[in-house]
């Protein structure tokens, strides 16, 4: 509510600001604008905000604001000598305002705004303090808007790039990232590091995270996930990429484990280049045993009391496999 009200105070209560967007260069009036806000229902008053604005001398009335705020629309503008009333609708709230001029050098505007279920009253006083170059004000406003847009675009690009690198299609779709980020995600998925990262993920029940599991990423990229696995595992086997084989290639990983890890002990450890592979492979076997023993339905198929002993059996089975592979 506070963010919306301050933004609205700058773009709505300073009713002469938007006229600076006029195309032709014009002599301008420099206004000092001070806005105070309060929430009657909460007995809260915010400190007054003061700023200066330059508007063409020909500007008048709240409808001139329409060109200065593309998100807010003004309607029901009523005119009488030296006075205006109007309604305004913005994405985050809506309000009604009245504005009255005190001669040619001062005005007062009162607005009542409702946003996020709260009502705020905003009172603005404007005082003309001199002349200014309205065309320069326009250029400055355009430069500020361009810079803000560039910063927003840069932030969006960084966010979408991070989502693509994390291999989470659901995030890209939620943020409506451009097609180039889908291309980047799918390009990484087609590599051993990317595929290996995805292949080890298990469903969590959370839609965005589960969009990063192997079947979902493959569907998002329009590829055969298992076909890609065969291709990458073949390449990894020829180069003996042990890390990838252990993570993503069950058949090849099992063959290496049986050849290099099985029956080893501290006195006869695996060859140095296979030690990390054997340790990781044994750990995966133990964790896999735990997942299998704890799977729904296992307890029921093992007879009375099996459910309570399943975790213990999982640990025991895992320990046996570790002993068989590493000898401890």
Secondary structure, DSSP 8 states (H G I E B T S, - for coil): -HHHHHHHIIIIISTTGGGGG-SS--EEEEEEEEEEEEEGGGTEEEEEEEEEEEEETT--SGGGGGGT-SS-EEEEEEEETTEEEEEEEETTEEEEEEEEESTTSEEEEEEEEEETTEEEEEEEEEEEEEEEEHHHHHHHHHHHHHHHHHHHHHHHHHHHHHHHHTT-HHHHHHHT--HHHHHHHHHHHTSHHHHHHHHT----S-HHHHTTSHHHHHHHHTS-HHHHHHHHHHHHHHHT-HHHHHHH-HHHHHHHHHHHTTT--STT---HHHHHHHHHHHHHHHHHHHHHHTSTTHHHHT-TTHHHHHHHHHHHHHHHHHHHHH--
